[in-house]
Amino acid sequence: MFLMVTGFMNYGQQTVRAARYIGQSFMITLSHANRLPVTIQYPYEKLITSERFRGRIHFEFDKCIACEVCVRVCPIDLPVVDWKLETDIRKKRLLNYSIDFGICIFCGNCVEYC
């Protein structure tokens, strides 16, 4: 008889504990329901990056005039700019631009000063 009573008490305690756990989870869910959405609709909305963002370098090959400012401002002299002087128009023509992202520290100076 005693085992039966303790079994019912344990069952009651477990039931109360489970109900409390479900109630706490439900309260957390409801607290998140009142918040503004965090996600953005990517193709239509752009995420504003911080000023000190250190991510992949975005380079536009068509706009480069081969001035090599990016090489001079890079702390580790990483960008490799290959160009050829067009004698008839007296301008540089960009042949190749490459950055080894395994060595790059992603400071963004090359993009900022370009």
Protein Blocks (a to p, Z undefined) as FASTA:
>chain_A
ZZmmmmmmmmmmmmmmmmmmmmmmmmmmmmmmmpccfbdcfklpccdddfklccdddddf
klpgolommmmmpmnlmaccdddddfklopacdfbdcddfklpgolommmmmZZ
